[in-house]
């Protein structure tokens, strides 16, 4: 019997992905080896009552992996080892969990690769607002501006700015925005958003 955080056992043959850090150190100093079985520290709890108890490794599929870009500088394909299971969660964010994974085919993410992930993505509108902000923080400005151009308009600008500001606040607390370039990029994107808002209120006046 699956708990409320799990929808079903997922197909192991689907392509899954996970971002990892190769430049920035994890707080616990952990490194993820490539082409080796990696076991999670806390196994999946199918009876979890809150997200902190879920356990397992979070991974995603090609439609949603763009949302998780802030999590690392390298994207890996994920293989679920033989005799292991993977579970789909009922969220609209493409979240899957597995106790053991094999990371393979690591791809260093740059602006061009981020753009590729964006063009294949199928996120909710507000998730694009968050992820364009993540792109700015990571330095993928071509992609950040493309998302802004495609997804932000005078109808949704207030929500876009709200999501932008909330995302920056959370990530600043996690020390993601800890260098001059990240701050400059965020300001550039913010200026672009404010221009859209100014157009909205000019039209109203």
C-alpha positions, 0 to 999 in steps of 0.5 A, spaced: 500 500 500 503 506 497 502 512 502 500 519 500 506 521 497 507 516 492 502 514 486 505 508 483 511 504 481 514 507 475 517 504 469 524 503 470 526 503 462 524 510 462 530 515 461 531 519 468 536 524 470 539 527 476 543 534 477 549 533 481 555 538 483 562 537 480 564 544 482 561 546 488 562 542 494 556 539 498 555 540 505 557 533 507 563 533 502 559 527 498 561 526 491 557 522 486 561 516 483 559 515 475 557 508 473 557 505 480 551 503 484 550 509 489 545 507 495 541 513 499 543 514 506 535 514 508 531 508 504 524 510 501 519 510 506 512 509 503 508 510 509 511 517 510 507 523 513 511 528 511 516 530 505 522 530 510 520 522 511 520 520 504 527 518 503 530 516 497 534 519 491 529 525 487 530 524 480 526 526 474 524 525 467 526 529 460 519 533 461 521 536 468 528 536 469 529 543 467 526 545 473 531 542 477 537 545 474 539 549 480 541 543 483 548 542 480 552 543 474 552 537 471 546 533 468 547 525 469 542 520 466 540 515 471 539 507 471 535 504 476 539 497 478 537 490 477 532 488 483 531 495 485 524 499 484 523 506 482 516 510 485 512 516 481 510 521 486 503 524 485 506 531 484 505 535 477 513 536 477 515 530 475 518 527 481 521 520 482 524 516 488 529 510 488 533 507 493 539 506 489 541 509 482 547 509 477 549 515 474 552 515 467 553 519 461 555 526 465 554 532 461 556 539 463 551 544 463 552 551 460 547 556 457 547 552 450 545 545 454 540 549 459 537 552 453 536 545 450 533 542 456 528 548 456 526 547 449 524 540 451 520 542 458 513 541 460 513 545 466 507 549 470 507 556 468 510 558 475 515 553 475 518 557 469 518 563 473 522 560 478 527 556 473 528 562 469 531 565 475 535 559 477 538 560 470 540 567 471 543 565 478 547 559 474 549 564 469 545 561 463 543 568 461 541 567 454 536 561 457 533 566 462 532 571 457 529 566 452 524 563 458 522 570 460 521 572 453 516 566 452 513 565 458 512 572 461 507 577 459 502 583 462 497 578 464 502 574 469 507 579 470 505 580 478 506 572 479 512 572 475 515 577 479 513 574 486 516 567 484 522 571 482 523 574 488 521 568 493 526 564 489 531 569 490 530 570 497 530 562 498 536 561 494 540 567 498 539 563 504 542 557 502 548 561 499 547 560 492 547 567 491 554 568 493 558 571 488 558 578 484 556 575 477 550 571 480 547 578 483 549 582 477 545 577 473 539 577 477 539 584 477 539 584 469 533 579 469 529 583 475 530 589 470 527 586 464 521 583 469 520 591 471 520 593 464 514 588 463 510 591 469 511 598 467 508 596 460 502 593 463 501 600 468 502 604 462 497 601 458 492 601 464 493 609 465 
